[in-house]
Amino acid sequence: MGIAENVTIIRDRMAEAALRSGREPKDILLVGASKMNDAAACQEAIAAGVDALGENRVQELLGKLAEHAYDGAPLHFIGHLQRNKVRQVVGRASLIHSAGSLELLAEIDRQAEKAGIRQETLLEVNIGGEESKSGFAPGVLRDAAAQAREFRHIQVLGLMTVPPVEREPHGNLPYFEKVYRLYVDISRDLYDNSFKYLSMGMSDDFEDAIAAGANMVRVGSAIFGRRQYQ
């Protein structure tokens, strides 16, 4: 099947998951994770109706921007972001999902001030406490969220997480449920219920993420096919 057919199937599955959790399908956003897919594939996904495209790598993002790969849809940055590459992403990505440290937030704020914008971001949560992953530990997330309010050129709109790889069916559901509770509590207590996005769930587990409360899912291989790594 092609990209358009895959998007239709995913939309149907998203709608069923939303309805089972008592929500409207239109309230769940689909981000096509387009890593290692060319500009033509990105344009095909946009034509098929994804809500945004998400890139993991700065150099790939820049190259595909020059090819107009993202014309017609918002561009999100969803991968690990190094501080020395922040200036290349701020203002180009409408939403940065992976703000996972105060140092990174400070650099995003600095570059956004230079650009004269207010950069929309999500706080990344390392819900599994994995050393190999970036993000705020759950125990420090509330304090970090409070400090993030002090950055004048950043608008924090919610949370993002990538849970540990689970081999059992529905194994990530407890992680998703924990992040949802953090999302609700922090939005209510610190942000006047202004959070908009809870980004969690990928190709293998987006239905469980929606069941737990996600309203933004990042789907790559289920749209574009399995990536061919060299």
Buried (B, 14 or more C-beta within 10 A) or exposed (E): EEBBEBBEEBBEBBBEBBEEBEBEBEEBBBBBBBBBBBBEBBBBBBEBEBBBBBBBBBEBBBBBBEEEBBEEBBBBBBBBBEBEBBBBBBBBBBBBBBBBBBEBBBBBBBBBBEBEBBBBBBBBBBBBEEEEBBBBEBEEBBEBBEEBEEBEBBBBBBBBBBBBEBEEEEBBBBBBBBBBEBBBEBBEEBBEEEBBBBBBBBBBBBBBBBBBBBBBBBBBBBBBBEEEEE
